[in-house]
């Protein structure tokens, strides 16, 4: 209560909920309405389809282009009632770009319109109707909401397209009903005309009846005899014509039979040619006999036959397998000193060559010298320099300051001679003379040592040293070349690399013979054994193959003999049938002539019967009635034809389908467009999809709770005389320990509830790293802003990160400011890293996540180091003020 009484504390307590609510509303308001800002891809592979309209015209309709247009530009496709937005920002692109964009998160969903999309839709309303399928692919690593919304939007688009196709189908169906009605209307008109014609036919029939009665009265007697005679003649004529028709039918049938017999004979002849062969072209029987001869062989070494050849092949492969096994044993060795194997021997040679190369390089370095240790060349050069300096001491440089030892000795000798010339008994002059002579002898000896005497035995120290140096240099070059030849250089490999390659080659040969234990590489030895076993099995089955081929040859021989007999019979049948057809044709001609004579006789009988005048009068009245009857009958026929045509058109307009076809057409008309949804990096349930966000939030709250109990910097450590970096790290150590325990607990809970990430190890590493980074960040907040303000800042920062809902709601729907900083926030970094570890994908990498976490942790520690000095100064100032305070008077 005392803390709440402080005005600033009370203001913070009152303002904090308002600030959190304002941030939440600002970040979350309208997120659902901004789904059209989430990028998605449409790939149109549709090739279109040809559709016949109601007028019978054929046109190409690109249903895939219409669907792509309704997604990418909603409301702009003519004839479609589409909303102004389709949920996502659909972009038309290629299949390669869509696949890459889905992997790296550029697209939240991909809809592929296959190339046969229009062809399937064009079958709507036919018995062959098939559903067009949209391929929808989403990536759970971009957010499970993205995957669900993308699939739902694609299904809605498919349903919309299906509804439009059903609407067009029903429109065509109703047009068919209109055509059916028109057909029935035409049939009704024809029926009315038929009724009118029938009425007129009735009137004519009445008049015909009157005339017929008059004719009957006048011709009763004359008609009796004529009727009997005429009836007999017409009966005879009808029988004659029937006989002629029967003869003609018989002739046509026999002619067809003869033609068929001739074709049969030709076909049998071709079959015989195919069996026996023709000139220049062997037949089937010849090929089978050659096959049998090749399979059976002739017992010679050149043609032993299939069975013997297969046995020889199997025997050769068995010997080959034995040789391969022996070679494999020689390559791999048997573990004895006599046969260690090719690969171990190659490794020993490589090791010895490596040691030899090292020794050669050491010898070259000893001759040439190194930066740390001079060699023989440098020693020889030092001796030459020493000899030159000795020669300089002996000869001098011709100046008064350095005349040289020889010049000094000669001057001493001359001085001693001068002194002895004045006083031969001068002991000092005598001593000087001896010293000068000794010095000259020493100089001559030293010169002889340095310069030599011109002989091969004493060339001189300088020449000897120079020769030694040149020889050492040449030797060093030679030894270096040997060392390079053994060890190799950057441009040219040496014996070491060569023997190393020999080791690799020997190991490769050993692996080739022994294999690696897998079915893909069982080894050359095992493969040779398998090959020999298979060849032996083939040899065992070759005998059965020989028997089958021999039986086939014998059967085809008998079949060819039967074909020969059939060909002879077919020729005879064709000749006999052709003769019978010719006789039947002659019979038909005679019958027709007989029928013509009988017809002429019947005509005469009719003329006899019509000679009666009364019969002629009655026949006239009968003709008048008959004309009216014919006219009415014609109208009746026309009406009947119109009625039949209309009814036929109506019947043709009404399709007839089986029960299975009706069921299929109904299903396709109800749902002509379907979807095939695929989810990359699919989350194993909602728990797996949401636990990265929940885990990150739990670890953040864990760090917040830890620093409710701990200060940013330990006051006890601030009072000690130790470097600030130690104070910071030792103050952070308890929080890190608590963070590790919290992470272990969170991971244990996730394991207990059945979370199964793709990479449990990566989940653990990212979680531990995130907990450590959260602890360092909270220490920095409390150190820079103080305990109270730092904890409030932690809450505000947590709310700002939570409302981005990274991994749950698409970040593209957030305000632009939040989008620009959302991916850089620590909670977002850890969440995305856990999503990658849990689901896989290539949006982020575990290495990149750990580097980002490391960067946040490093920045937090640097900020803490910078602010810790101010905290120590403030701490010491408070101590000074407390110590220096004067106690109030009692």
Beta strands, then each sheet from edge to edge (+ up, - down):
strand 1: 39-44
strand 2: 49-52
strand 3: 58-61
strand 4: 89-92
strand 5: 109-113
strand 6: 132-139
strand 7: 277-278
strand 8: 281-282
strand 9: 673-680
sheet 1: 4+ 1+ 5+ 6- 9-
sheet 2: 2+ 3-
sheet 3: 7+ 8-
end
